[in-house]
Structure formats: structure tokens, C-alpha cells
């Protein structure tokens, strides 16, 4: 259902079960704020500013709140 792999020296959670993915992204989303698709140091460069997958922290929460109704 899930596993852990190391991205360099950082442990990273990988979820493979669709039901567990749905639970994390819908029900428990407030516990998984920073997805880290790109390094945090690069997240605020102009080319990376747009998009939910690049947002972190409060910016991510704000973006997710504003787009959720479109997918409901």
C-alpha cells in the first residue's frame, strides 16, 4: 500500500494504494501540506510560482481552498 524510499538522504513516503491516496488528498490533506515536488529553495522562482504542486505552507492551503469547489 505504501513504502519509503530515500531521495538522497531524505526519507520520502510513496503511496500506491488508490484508497489511501484519496484519504490523504481529501480527508487528511491538512496534515500533508508540503508535497515537495520541487525543492523548497526553488519553489518561489518566477517559473515555479504558479501551481498547486509547487506551493508550500500557507500558500498551498490558500490555493487548495480556492480550487476545491471546482472539483466537487
Secondary structure, 3 states (H helix, E strand, C coil): CEEEEEECCEEEEEECCHHHHHHHHHHCHHHCCCCCCCCHHHCCCHHHCCCHHHCCHHHHHHHHHHHHHHHC
